[in-house]
């Protein structure tokens, strides 16, 4: 097992300038999408639970930069940034958060169940750890069918404490599955710190008993995440062997938009935001290497603001799902001695005042 040391980046000479600028644009797009999402939630445009990726922009963009089109991604409920980073346009994502027919899940999934099969983004799972066994199964299918690619099983730090995680590790190693267990370690499982909730706080070590290679990386450094993911992704595909990456980030806000975050010291949060802001720190790095200037930063910010506003306008203008389609996409529509679809639809119409 290897814990990768933090690397102080002093040169970008080997990097493509356009690619670096694109990474910044993607991170800023994620940042503003999530900030406006929080605003829309407060305005009651979004219902249900809603978990933001604020502070994890470099983690997401670095991962997506390392993946190939044939790779598959399974995530937990903090999924907005991942589907956006995979290339899904902001409009259909925001429309899904609004519960509209034009959303990526037809308005039926909401924040925690985003889905884009065309881009191999397989969700969005509300149950903690529910995506992990499914990701291993998908990785097994790739190997069995001798298809290229790997599967990413993204999860939060607290997921590494549940039984399904360890069962998945065992089967992934036993069956030689090309899967990258991507642990977003933001320090807290809801309100419980990693140190208080896990007897092994070095999460990259948790695959040791299954002989699975693990590493830890600074999740606020987009280039470090990209490089580590590229290397481990290629290893997993080449060797048909699972790997673990413990990606340390800083959560800017509470666990969800309704979490007051009172369990963290306000000064700790303030300093964390100051020291570990991946968007601002990357902008500073690019500025120091004369890859961007203030005019470019302003133009990019204006572009991103326009794109996010367009997404909100698209969601607002989209139609709600038809009540007649309430039972569409379900495996079964009737059960003996229970009300059928027509009864449920009629009840909804009565509640809406349509009857």
NORSUL-V246587 format. One record per residue. N is the residue number from 1. RES is the residue in three letters. SS is DSSP state (@ for helix, = for strand, . for the rest). PHI is phi in degrees with one decimal (none if undefined). NEAR is the number of other ideal C-beta (glycine too) atoms within 8 Angstrom. Layout:
# NORSUL-V246587
N|RES|SS|PHI|NEAR / N|RES|SS|PHI|NEAR
This chain:
# NORSUL-V246587
1|UNK|.|none|9 / 2|UNK|.|-127.2|6 / 3|UNK|.|-103.3|8 / 4|UNK|.|-70.5|8 / 5|UNK|.|-71.1|4 / 6|UNK|.|-64.1|5 / 7|UNK|.|-114.0|6 / 8|UNK|.|-86.9|4 / 9|UNK|.|-84.2|9 / 10|UNK|.|-109.2|3 / 11|UNK|.|-142.5|5 / 12|UNK|.|-118.2|10 / 13|UNK|.|-61.3|4 / 14|UNK|.|-89.8|4 / 15|UNK|.|-98.0|8 / 16|UNK|.|-82.3|5 / 17|UNK|@|-61.5|7 / 18|UNK|@|-63.3|6 / 19|UNK|@|-65.2|8 / 20|UNK|@|-63.4|12 / 21|UNK|@|-63.9|13 / 22|UNK|@|-66.9|8 / 23|UNK|@|-59.6|14 / 24|UNK|@|-62.9|14 / 25|UNK|@|-56.9|11 / 26|UNK|@|-63.1|12 / 27|UNK|@|-64.9|15 / 28|UNK|@|-67.7|13 / 29|UNK|@|-62.0|13 / 30|UNK|@|-62.4|16 / 31|UNK|@|-59.9|11 / 32|UNK|@|-71.7|11 / 33|UNK|@|-60.8|16 / 34|UNK|@|-71.7|13 / 35|UNK|@|-63.1|9 / 36|UNK|@|-71.8|10 / 37|UNK|@|-62.1|14 / 38|UNK|@|-59.1|13 / 39|UNK|@|-64.3|8 / 40|UNK|@|-67.2|13 / 41|UNK|@|-66.0|11 / 42|UNK|@|-62.0|7 / 43|UNK|.|-84.4|6 / 44|UNK|.|66.6|6 / 45|UNK|.|-79.5|9 / 46|UNK|.|-119.4|13 / 47|UNK|.|-111.7|5 / 48|UNK|.|74.8|7 / 49|UNK|.|-83.4|9 / 50|UNK|.|-154.4|12 / 51|UNK|.|-118.9|11 / 52|UNK|.|-101.8|13 / 53|UNK|.|-96.2|13 / 54|UNK|.|-59.0|12 / 55|UNK|.|97.6|15 / 56|UNK|.|-111.3|15 / 57|UNK|@|-62.6|17 / 58|UNK|@|-69.2|16 / 59|UNK|@|-58.1|14 / 60|UNK|@|-73.0|13 / 61|UNK|@|-65.6|16 / 62|UNK|@|-62.8|18 / 63|UNK|@|-63.5|16 / 64|UNK|@|-64.3|11 / 65|UNK|@|-67.2|11 / 66|UNK|@|-90.2|11 / 67|UNK|.|-84.3|11 / 68|UNK|.|-112.8|7 / 69|UNK|.|-56.8|5 / 70|UNK|.|-79.1|7 / 71|UNK|.|-78.1|12 / 72|UNK|=|-116.0|13 / 73|UNK|=|-132.0|13 / 74|UNK|=|-118.2|15 / 75|UNK|.|-128.3|14 / 76|UNK|.|-85.0|11 / 77|UNK|.|-75.1|11 / 78|UNK|.|-90.0|12 / 79|UNK|.|-116.1|13 / 80|UNK|@|-53.8|16 / 81|UNK|@|-64.8|14 / 82|UNK|@|-70.3|15 / 83|UNK|@|-71.6|16 / 84|UNK|@|-66.1|12 / 85|UNK|@|-66.9|12 / 86|UNK|.|-76.3|13 / 87|UNK|.|117.0|4 / 88|UNK|.|-70.0|13 / 89|UNK|.|-61.4|6 / 90|UNK|@|-61.5|13 / 91|UNK|@|-58.1|11 / 92|UNK|@|-63.2|12 / 93|UNK|@|-70.0|17 / 94|UNK|@|-62.7|15 / 95|UNK|@|-62.6|17 / 96|UNK|@|-66.7|16 / 97|UNK|@|-62.2|16 / 98|UNK|.|-80.4|14 / 99|UNK|.|75.6|11 / 100|UNK|=|-99.7|13 / 101|UNK|.|-60.2|11 / 102|UNK|.|-82.5|11 / 103|UNK|.|-70.7|18 / 104|UNK|.|-64.3|13 / 105|UNK|.|-118.4|12 / 106|UNK|.|66.7|9 / 107|UNK|.|79.0|15 / 108|UNK|.|-101.0|9 / 109|UNK|.|-104.9|14 / 110|UNK|.|73.7|13 / 111|UNK|.|-56.3|14 / 112|UNK|.|-90.6|13 / 113|UNK|.|-133.0|12 / 114|UNK|.|-71.1|17 / 115|UNK|.|-157.5|12 / 116|UNK|=|-149.3|11 / 117|UNK|@|-63.4|7 / 118|UNK|@|-59.1|4 / 119|UNK|@|-101.0|10 / 120|UNK|.|61.1|12 / 121|UNK|=|-96.2|15 / 122|UNK|.|-98.8|13 / 123|UNK|.|107.3|12 / 124|UNK|.|66.0|15 / 125|UNK|.|-130.9|13 / 126|UNK|.|-78.5|8 / 127|UNK|.|-79.4|5 / 128|UNK|.|-58.0|8 / 129|UNK|.|81.6|11 / 130|UNK|@|-61.7|10 / 131|UNK|@|-80.1|15 / 132|UNK|@|-68.1|15 / 133|UNK|@|-61.0|12 / 134|UNK|@|-65.0|11 / 135|UNK|@|-63.6|16 / 136|UNK|@|-64.9|16 / 137|UNK|@|-61.9|8 / 138|UNK|@|-66.0|12 / 139|UNK|@|-66.1|16 / 140|UNK|@|-62.5|11 / 141|UNK|@|-62.6|9 / 142|UNK|@|-59.7|15 / 143|UNK|@|-67.1|12 / 144|UNK|@|-62.1|6 / 145|UNK|.|-87.7|6 / 146|UNK|.|56.2|4 / 147|UNK|.|-99.8|7 / 148|UNK|.|-74.4|6 / 149|UNK|.|110.3|11 / 150|UNK|.|-130.5|13 / 151|UNK|=|-119.6|17 / 152|UNK|=|-97.6|14 / 153|UNK|=|-107.9|14 / 154|UNK|=|-81.9|12 / 155|UNK|=|-158.3|16 / 156|UNK|=|-89.6|12 / 157|UNK|@|-62.7|15 / 158|UNK|@|-69.5|12 / 159|UNK|@|-61.9|13 / 160|UNK|@|-72.7|11 / 161|UNK|@|-101.3|8 / 162|UNK|.|-102.0|10 / 163|UNK|@|-63.4|5 / 164|UNK|@|-60.6|10 / 165|UNK|@|-63.5|14 / 166|UNK|@|-71.4|9 / 167|UNK|@|-62.8|9 / 168|UNK|@|-67.6|14 / 169|UNK|@|-59.1|14 / 170|UNK|@|-60.6|9 / 171|UNK|@|-69.6|12 / 172|UNK|@|-60.7|15 / 173|UNK|@|-74.2|14 / 174|UNK|@|-63.0|6 / 175|UNK|.|-96.7|9 / 176|UNK|.|56.4|8 / 177|UNK|.|-96.0|15 / 178|UNK|.|-78.9|14 / 179|UNK|=|-128.7|15 / 180|UNK|=|-104.3|15 / 181|UNK|=|-81.1|16 / 182|UNK|=|-104.2|12 / 183|UNK|=|-93.6|15 / 184|UNK|=|-86.7|14 / 185|UNK|=|-98.0|14 / 186|UNK|.|-94.7|11 / 187|UNK|.|93.7|9 / 188|UNK|=|-141.2|13 / 189|UNK|=|-94.1|10 / 190|UNK|.|56.1|7 / 191|UNK|.|-105.7|7 / 192|UNK|=|-104.0|8 / 193|UNK|=|-69.0|7 / 194|UNK|@|-59.2|13 / 195|UNK|@|-63.2|6 / 196|UNK|@|-83.4|5 / 197|UNK|@|-108.6|9 / 198|UNK|.|-133.4|10 / 199|UNK|.|-69.5|2 / 200|UNK|.|-120.5|7 / 201|UNK|.|-72.0|6 / 202|UNK|.|-82.6|8 / 203|UNK|@|-65.5|16 / 204|UNK|@|-66.9|14 / 205|UNK|@|-85.2|9 / 206|UNK|.|-69.6|12 / 207|UNK|.|-93.6|16 / 208|UNK|@|-59.0|9 / 209|UNK|@|-69.4|4 / 210|UNK|@|-104.1|9 / 211|UNK|.|61.6|6 / 212|UNK|.|-103.2|14 / 213|UNK|=|-67.2|11 / 214|UNK|=|-136.1|16 / 215|UNK|=|-141.8|15 / 216|UNK|=|-119.9|13 / 217|UNK|=|-141.2|13 / 218|UNK|=|-73.8|8 / 219|UNK|.|-75.2|15 / 220|UNK|.|-95.1|13 / 221|UNK|.|-109.8|13 / 222|UNK|@|-60.8|14 / 223|UNK|@|-74.1|10 / 224|UNK|@|-65.9|12 / 225|UNK|@|-64.1|18 / 226|UNK|@|-57.5|13 / 227|UNK|@|-64.7|9 / 228|UNK|@|-65.4|13 / 229|UNK|@|-66.5|16 / 230|UNK|@|-60.5|10 / 231|UNK|@|-65.2|8 / 232|UNK|@|-73.3|13 / 233|UNK|@|-62.0|14 / 234|UNK|@|-64.5|8 / 235|UNK|@|-64.2|11 / 236|UNK|@|-61.3|15 / 237|UNK|@|-72.9|11 / 238|UNK|@|-66.1|6 / 239|UNK|@|-97.2|6 / 240|UNK|.|50.1|9 / 241|UNK|.|-141.5|11 / 242|UNK|.|-72.9|15 / 243|UNK|=|-140.6|14 / 244|UNK|=|-122.0|15 / 245|UNK|=|-125.4|16 / 246|UNK|=|-95.1|13 / 247|UNK|=|-104.5|13 / 248|UNK|=|-85.5|10 / 249|UNK|.|-131.7|15 / 250|UNK|.|-127.8|10 / 251|UNK|.|-83.1|12 / 252|UNK|.|-70.0|9 / 253|UNK|.|-125.4|10 / 254|UNK|.|-66.9|9 / 255|UNK|.|-56.3|9 / 256|UNK|.|-137.6|9 / 257|UNK|.|-68.6|11 / 258|UNK|.|-100.0|6 / 259|UNK|.|-88.6|10 / 260|UNK|.|-73.7|5 / 261|UNK|.|61.5|9 / 262|UNK|.|-78.7|4 / 263|UNK|.|-81.1|5 / 264|UNK|.|-108.2|8 / 265|UNK|.|-61.6|5 / 266|UNK|@|-55.7|6 / 267|UNK|@|-68.3|6 / 268|UNK|@|-60.8|8 / 269|UNK|@|-66.6|11 / 270|UNK|@|-60.0|8 / 271|UNK|@|-67.9|8 / 272|UNK|@|-63.2|10 / 273|UNK|@|-65.1|11 / 274|UNK|@|-68.8|7 / 275|UNK|@|-85.6|6 / 276|UNK|.|-121.7|11 / 277|UNK|.|-81.0|10 / 278|UNK|@|-66.6|17 / 279|UNK|@|-71.5|12 / 280|UNK|@|-65.7|7 / 281|UNK|@|-65.1|10 / 282|UNK|@|-70.9|13 / 283|UNK|@|-61.2|11 / 284|UNK|@|-61.6|8 / 285|UNK|@|-60.8|10 / 286|UNK|@|-67.4|13 / 287|UNK|@|-63.8|10 / 288|UNK|@|-62.3|6 / 289|UNK|.|-99.6|7 / 290|UNK|.|58.2|5 / 291|UNK|.|-88.1|9 / 292|UNK|.|-135.1|9 / 293|UNK|.|-135.9|7 / 294|UNK|@|-62.6|5 / 295|UNK|@|-65.2|6 / 296|UNK|@|-65.3|9 / 297|UNK|@|-60.2|10 / 298|UNK|@|-67.3|8 / 299|UNK|@|-63.8|8 / 300|UNK|@|-68.2|12 / 301|UNK|@|-62.1|9 / 302|UNK|@|-64.8|8 / 303|UNK|@|-61.5|9 / 304|UNK|@|-63.3|12 / 305|UNK|@|-59.4|9 / 306|UNK|@|-65.1|8 / 307|UNK|@|-64.0|10 / 308|UNK|@|-69.3|13 / 309|UNK|@|-64.6|8 / 310|UNK|@|-60.4|10 / 311|UNK|@|-63.8|15 / 312|UNK|@|-65.4|11 / 313|UNK|@|-63.2|8 / 314|UNK|@|-61.9|13 / 315|UNK|@|-64.7|16 / 316|UNK|@|-62.7|8 / 317|UNK|@|-83.3|5 / 318|UNK|.|-77.8|11 / 319|UNK|.|-84.6|6 / 320|UNK|=|-70.4|7 / 321|UNK|.|-60.2|12 / 322|UNK|.|-68.3|6 / 323|UNK|@|-62.0|10 / 324|UNK|@|-66.4|5 / 325|UNK|@|-97.1|7 / 326|UNK|.|-54.7|10 / 327|UNK|.|-99.4|7 / 328|UNK|.|-66.6|5 / 329|UNK|.|74.9|4 / 330|UNK|.|-94.3|6 / 331|UNK|.|-71.2|2 / 332|UNK|.|-135.5|5 / 333|UNK|.|-114.3|6 / 334|UNK|.|-138.0|7 / 335|UNK|.|-128.3|5 / 336|UNK|.|-55.8|4 / 337|UNK|.|64.7|3 / 338|UNK|.|-127.5|6 / 339|UNK|.|-58.8|4 / 340|UNK|.|-90.1|8 / 341|UNK|@|-57.6|9 / 342|UNK|@|-62.9|6 / 343|UNK|@|-64.8|8 / 344|UNK|@|-65.8|11 / 345|UNK|@|-64.4|11 / 346|UNK|@|-62.1|9 / 347|UNK|@|-64.4|8 / 348|UNK|@|-64.8|10 / 349|UNK|@|-63.6|10 / 350|UNK|@|-65.1|9 / 351|UNK|@|-63.6|6 / 352|UNK|@|-80.3|7 / 353|UNK|.|79.6|5 / 354|UNK|.|-88.7|6 / 355|UNK|.|-120.1|5
